[in-house]
Amino acid sequence: MRLPILAALLCTLAAASAGAQDQWNANKGNCQQVLRKGDPKQLDRIGVCTELWEIYRDVSELRPEQKRAVARGFSVLYHLGNGSQKGQASSALQRMGMKALNRDLVLPKQAKAKRKGTRAPVYFDDVSSKRQRQARSLVKKGLKHHKRKKYGKALDLYERAMRADPNYLKAHYNAACAYARMRDAKSAVELLVDIRDRQTRDARRLLIEARRDRDFSPIKRNPKWKAVTGYAEIVLLNGAGAEGTPHVKRLKRQLALANHKPTFVGTDEHARGRPLVWFKPGFEEVAEELRDVVDPEKTALKKITFNTAIDRYDFDVYVVWGMPHRTQLSELPEIKRRRQGGGDDGGPTDPMKAFKEARGNVEDASELAAPPELP
């Protein structure tokens, strides 16, 4: 009687393992590439991928080379992550029977920290606990004025807090928010640059938070603000027809997780044979981050050479999902004839007009055309 029971138990475990593996395949996105690359600049994304790995990934059948491929990402998280991230990374490595790789092996860029074009971290001496408490109390009082839209009074308190404890970055951040509300972009950006130059985990978190903080809405189109926060106005388009719809929905979620939520999501009027990322000059780093999310091996990067301004929007990056069979379909005689004839679906043939007609429904726009003059 025990053999049938044991067989049933093994079948149940196998089914559960297969189900978890299916969930991993459905949710992993570009996690395989992120873990293999182990880029410290993508620490937050490595953390998300490690969490997904621990929830869904079955490691029982992984080959040694597959384990070594992802160990780099886990090791980077182990050395640079916070307490919970360090624990997750350690657990992921232990499940594979491995230890974290040596810090010098996975973080070689630290030895080149003084190369041309990089900034040295800015440090301030620690202040007394009394001054730390004073700074936090001043920020708390400032927030009360901030919520009442009395930004001048709030700013005075934030600046006093900054003098009391220069290491309390929340005071700098709130002061930048107040300046932004007062439409003083220059002062707001200077404070955010100061935060960036600290090069701490809290500094990176605050700059990411700034991308979605409504306090910065009045200066959100400022190029210098975009540069320091890493924010970009992103359009996500489906260039692969019905087959591309689930991929675009997945990308929308993954871009949001990577702190690059698209402003528009819609349809490309052209058939695309591969994923594409168009970007303005100055947004090269953002474009590379997006390529890693979309598909680092198949995605092509292209510089924008056309006018991207539409009404109050001025887009910085276009992410287009494409699949090989779409370009093959576009070469069929009937498709060519319809395209050359300007289309017969009653929709707008002018891409700028199509964008304008869809602008009222930002999040769920379904008929956004491709940007003008795209090859």
N, C-alpha and C positions, 0 to 999 in steps of 0.2 A: 504493500500500500504506500510505502514511503516514496518509491520511485515516481509514480504519477504526480504526487504532491510536489516533489522536488522539481520535476519537469515543468509543472505549471508555474511554480515560483520563478524558475529561470526564464520562462516565456514572458511572465509579467515584468521582470526586471529588464529584459531585452526590449520589450515594448516601451517601457518608461524611458529607457536610454535613447531609443530611436525617437520618441516624442520630444525629448529634450534637445536632441541633435537637430531635429526639424526646426525647433524654436530658435536655436543658435543660427542656423542657416537663414532663417527669416528675419532675424533682428541684427545680425552682425554688421551689416553694411560694409564699411571699409576697415573693420577692426583687424582683419588679418594683416593688412598692409601697415596699419598704425602700430600694432604690436611688433611686427617685424622691423619696422623702421626705428621705433623707440626714440623719437625726437623729443627732447625735453621741452620744446616749445609747445608741444601738444599734450602736456601733462594731464589737463582736464579730460581730453578725449581718451587718453590711455586709461584713465581712471574709470570712465564709462565702459570702455571695452573690457576691462578687467572684471567689472561687476557683472556684465553680460556673460563673460566666460565662466565665472564662478556659478552663475545660476543655471546655464544651459549646456555648457560644453562637456561632452563625454571624452575623457582623455585616455580611456582604457586601451584604445586601438591606435593611438598616435605613435608614429615612428620616431626614432631618436632625432632625425633631422628636422621633423616637424616641431618637436619640443624645443630644440635649440633655436629655431627660427623665431618663436614668440617669447623666448626667455629674455631677450633684450628689453622688450617693452615692460615686462613685469619687473625687471631689475632696475630700470629707470624710475618706475613708480615707487619701488622699495626704497631707493636712495633719496628721492626728492619729494615724495608724497607726504601728506599729513598722517596722523596716527592711524585712522581707519583705512586709508589707502595703503599704507605700509603693511597693515595686517592682511588686506585682501591680496596684495602682491605676494606676500609670503605664503599664503594659503594656496594660491594658484601654482606657485613653484613647487611646493611640497606635494601637491597632488600629482605632479609629473615626476616626483623623485629628484628634484633639483634644488640647488641653492642659488641665491642672487649672485649674478656675475659681479666681478670686481668693479668698484666704482670707476676706476681709471679706464676700464675697458669700454664702459657704456657711456661715459661722459667725457670723451676726449676733447670736446670743444672748450672745456674749462681752461685747458692749458693755453688756448689761443685767445683768452679773454681780452688781451690788450691789442688785438689786431686793429688795423686802421678802420675807422668808421663805427666802432663800438664805444659805448659810454661806460666808464667805471661806476660801480654802484656808489650811491651817496649814503653816508652813515652819519648819525648824530649820537653823541654820548647819551647814555641812559640818564633820565632825570629821577628825582626822588619820587617815592610813592605818593607823597603829598601833592606834588605838582601834577602827577598823573591823574589823581582823583579830581584835582581842580580843573584840568582840561576836559575831562568827561562830564563834569557838572556844567561847565560853560557850554559845551555842545548840546547837552540836554535842554538847557534854557534857550539856546539858539533855535532848536527845532520847534519849540512852541511858537516863536515869532515866525519861523519859516512857514509853518502850516497855516498861519493867519495872513500869509503873503506880505509880511512886513520884512522884506528881504534885507533892507539896510540895517535894521536893528539886529537881525540874525547874523549878518556878516560881521558886525562889530564883535559879537560874542565868539564866533568861529575864529576870528583872527587873534583874539585874546587866548583862546585855547591852543592855537598853533604856537604862540610864544611860550605858553606854559609848558607844553610838551611837543617839541618838533617831530617826535616819532609817532604821534597819534594821527595816522593818515586819514581817519574819518573826519577830522576837523578840516584838513585840506580839501577833502572831497566835497564836504558840505559847503565850504566856502566857494568852490568852483560851481556848485549847483546854484548858489545865490547869485553869483556873477552872471551865470547863464540866464537866469530869470530876469536879471536887469539888463540883458542883451549886451553885456560886456564880454564879448568872445575872447578878446586878447587876454584879459586877466584870468578867465576860466581856463583857457588853454595853458597858460603859464603854470597854474597850480597842478593841472593834470600832468604836465611834463615833469614837474617836481616829484609827483607820485611815481611816475614811470621810472625815473632815474634811481629810485630806491631799489628797484629790482628784487623785491620780495614777493612772496606768494600773496600777501594781502594787497600789495600794489597791483599785481596782475588781476586779482579778483575785482578790485574797485574799477579798473579800466574796462573790464568786461561788463560790469554792472552799469557803467555809464552809457553803454550802447543802447540799453532799453529803458533808461531812466527818463521820465517825462520832463524832469527839470531842465534837461538839455535840449528840449524841443526847439526853443527859439534860436539855437545856434547849430542845429543838426546838419545844416548844409555847408557849414564852414569847413573848408578843406583841411585846415590845420587841426581842427577838432577831430575830423575823421582819421587823420594820420596818427594822432597820439592814442586814440582809443581803438583803432583797427576797425572802425565801423565802415560799412559800405552799403549803398542802396542796391539791392540785388533783385534781379528778375529771374525767375525760374520758369523755363518753358519746356513743353513736351514736343519733341520733334520726331516721335516714333509712333504716333497714332494711338489706337486703343491699347496695343501691346505695351506702350510706354507708360500708361496711366498709373499702374501700381508702383512702377519705379519712381515716378515723379512724386507720388504720395510719400514713398519711403524717403526720398531725398529731402522733401520738405521737413520731415521730422528730424532727419539727421543733421541738416543744416542748422535747425533751431538748437539741437543739442550741442552743436559746435559753436554756438553763440553767433550765428550768421543767419538769422531768420529772414527769409525772402520778403520783400515788400509786395511783389506781385507774383502770382502763380497762374500760368496760362498756357496757351497752345501756340506753337511755332507754325507758321504757314508753310514752311519748307520741310521736306523730309531730310532728316539728318542720319548719316551713316555711322556716326560715332559721337560720344559726348563732347561738348565744346564749352569753353569758358572764355568769354570776351571780357577784357578789362581795360579800364582807363590807365594811362601812365600814372604811376604813383601807387597803384593798387596791385603791384606784382606779388607782394607777400600774401595778400588776401586771396588772390587768384590761385596761388600755389596751395594754400590751405583748402580752398574749395575743391581743387583738383584731387587732393588726397581723400576728400569725403566722397566725391562722385565716383571716380575710378582712376587711381594714379597711373595706371599702365595704358589706358585707352583714351584718356581725355586730352584733347589738344588745347593749348593756350593761344589766344589771339588778342592782339592789341586793338582797342576800339579806335576807329578813325572817323566815326560818324557822330552827328549831333544826338545826344542822349536826353536832352531837356524836353519834357512834355508837361506843360502847365507848371504845377508846383514841384514836379518830380524831375530829378536829374540823376539818372541811373549811373552807377559806377561799374557794375559787373552784371553780365548776363550768363546764366548757367543753362545750357540746353542739353536735354537728354536725347541721345540718338541711338539707333540700332542699325546694323548693316543691311538688313533686308529692306529698310525704308528707302534707301537710295536705289535699290534694284527696282522697287515698285515705281519710283518716280520716273524711271526711264521707259516705262511702258508707253506705247504710242497714244493711248487714250488719255493718260495722265498728262503727257506732254501737250496734247492738243488743248485740254482744258486749261492748263496753266498759261499757255501762250494766248488763249482767248480771254484771259483776265478772270477766269473762274465763273461758275454758274450756280453757286450755292446761295446767291443773294446777299452774301456778306460783303463787307468792305474790302476792296482790293488795295487801298492805300494803307500801308502798315501803320502810319502815324494816326490815321483816322480810326483804325481798329483799336489802338491803345486808348485814344480819347474816349471812345464809346464804352470801354471796359473800366475806366478809371473809377467809376462810382462804386464798383464792387471789388475792392482791393484784394481781400483774402481769397475769394472764390471765383475770381475772374476766369472764364473758361475759353474765351476767344481772343486772347492777346496775340497779336501778330508778331512776326520776327522784327527785330530792329531794322531800320532802313539801310539799304546798301550793303547788306551782309552777303559775302560770297557764298 
